């Protein structure tokens, strides 16, 4: 019974291990350590346009693999990081960057944290001012207090 269970478990886990090995791919060769660092930095700064929340380093999408191959080839060809990023932006748009530059079309993206903070401060200020004005309101007049007592007594009579 145990060998059969072991064989079933092995048959179930073996394809998963092979799939992980294929996803990792072959180790990349570089002419220098500087090229290796440039490649590692770029694949962690460029966004996969399919996954949209992962870098091309993290993504298993075919497009991310193609982008990694392109970055590798351009790095080996001697292109600097700015030229590779410019190529990727020209091909895929500014969305491919995890840290988009401050431009006319991205100013709202960069300003939104400050605008949200300002909105929060304004809401907080209105709440504080509103509480102060409520505390400064005068109490009931004698006539209003008498009317309130009559309404309470009438309500008690109805309940009993």
C-alpha positions in Angstrom: 0.0 0.0 0.0 2.8 2.4 0.9 4.8 2.0 -2.3 1.6 2.6 -4.3 0.8 5.7 -2.4 4.4 6.9 -2.8 4.2 6.3 -6.6 0.9 8.2 -6.8 2.4 11.1 -4.9 5.5 11.1 -7.0 3.4 11.0 -10.2 1.4 14.0 -8.9 4.3 16.1 -7.8 6.8 15.4 -10.7 4.9 17.4 -13.3 4.7 20.4 -10.9 8.5 20.2 -10.4 9.2 20.0 -14.1 6.9 23.0 -14.8 8.7 25.1 -12.2 12.1 24.1 -13.7 10.8 25.1 -17.2 9.5 28.4 -15.8 12.9 29.3 -14.4 14.6 28.8 -17.7 18.3 28.7 -18.6 20.8 30.8 -16.6 21.8 33.9 -18.6 25.4 34.7 -19.5 26.8 38.2 -19.4 30.1 39.6 -20.5 30.6 41.5 -17.2 29.2 42.0 -13.7 28.0 45.4 -14.7 25.8 44.0 -17.4 24.4 41.4 -14.9 23.6 44.2 -12.5 22.0 46.3 -15.2 19.9 43.4 -16.4 18.8 42.5 -12.8 17.8 46.1 -12.1 15.9 46.6 -15.3 13.8 43.4 -15.1 12.8 44.5 -11.6 11.8 48.0 -12.7 9.8 47.1 -15.8 6.2 46.1 -15.5 4.6 43.1 -17.3 1.8 44.6 -19.4 -0.2 41.4 -19.2 0.0 40.8 -15.5 -0.1 44.6 -14.7 0.9 44.1 -11.1 4.1 42.2 -11.5 7.5 43.0 -12.8 8.8 41.1 -15.8 11.2 39.4 -13.4 8.2 38.0 -11.4 5.8 37.3 -14.3 5.5 33.9 -16.0 3.6 35.5 -19.0 5.0 34.9 -22.4 5.2 38.6 -23.1 7.3 39.0 -19.9 9.6 36.3 -21.1 9.9 38.1 -24.5 10.6 41.4 -22.7 13.3 39.7 -20.5 14.9 38.3 -23.7 14.8 41.7 -25.3 16.4 43.3 -22.2 19.1 40.6 -22.2 19.9 41.0 -25.9 20.0 44.8 -25.7 22.2 44.6 -22.5 24.6 42.2 -24.3 24.6 44.6 -27.3 26.0 47.3 -25.1 22.9 49.5 -24.7 22.7 51.5 -21.5 19.7 51.3 -19.1 18.2 54.5 -20.3 18.2 53.3 -23.9 16.6 50.0 -23.0 13.9 51.8 -20.9 13.3 54.3 -23.8 12.9 51.4 -26.2 10.4 49.6 -23.9 8.4 52.8 -23.3 8.3 53.5 -27.0 7.0 50.0 -27.6 4.7 49.5 -24.7 4.0 53.0 -23.3 4.8 54.7 -20.0 2.7 52.0 -18.2 5.7 49.6 -18.6 7.6 51.6 -15.9 6.9 51.0 -12.3 8.2 54.5 -11.5 6.7 56.7 -14.3 8.4 60.1 -14.9 6.7 63.4 -14.0 5.1 64.5 -17.2 2.0 66.3 -18.3 0.1 63.1 -18.6 1.2 61.7 -15.2 1.0 64.8 -13.0 -2.3 63.6 -11.5 -0.7 60.3 -10.6 2.1 62.0 -8.7 -0.2 64.7 -7.1 -2.9 62.3 -6.0 -1.4 61.3 -2.7 -1.0 64.9 -1.7 -4.5 65.8 -2.9 -6.0 62.9 -0.9 -4.1 64.0 2.1 -5.4 67.5 1.7 -8.9 66.2 1.3 -8.5 64.2 4.5 -7.3 67.2 6.4 -10.2 69.3 5.2 -12.7 66.7 6.3 -11.0 66.4 9.7 -11.1 70.2 10.0 -14.8 70.4 9.2 -15.6 67.7 11.8 -13.6 69.5 14.5 -15.2 72.9 13.7 -18.7 71.2 13.6 -18.1 69.7 17.1 -17.0 73.0 18.5 -20.1 74.8 17.2 -22.3 72.1 18.6 -20.7 72.5 22.0 -21.3 76.3 21.9 -25.0 76.0 21.3 -27.2 77.1 24.1 -29.3 74.7 26.1 -33.1 74.5 26.1 -35.2 77.5 27.2 -37.7 77.1 30.0 -40.5 77.0 27.5 -38.8 74.3 25.4 -38.0 72.3 28.6 -41.6 72.4 29.7 -42.8 71.2 26.3 -40.3 68.4 26.4 -41.5 67.3 29.8 -45.1 67.3 28.6 -44.2 65.1 25.6 -42.3 62.7 27.8 -45.2 62.4 30.2 -47.7 61.8 27.3 -45.4 59.1 25.9 -45.2 57.4 29.3 -49.0 57.4 29.7 -49.4 55.8 26.2 -46.9 53.0 27.1 -48.6 52.2 30.4 
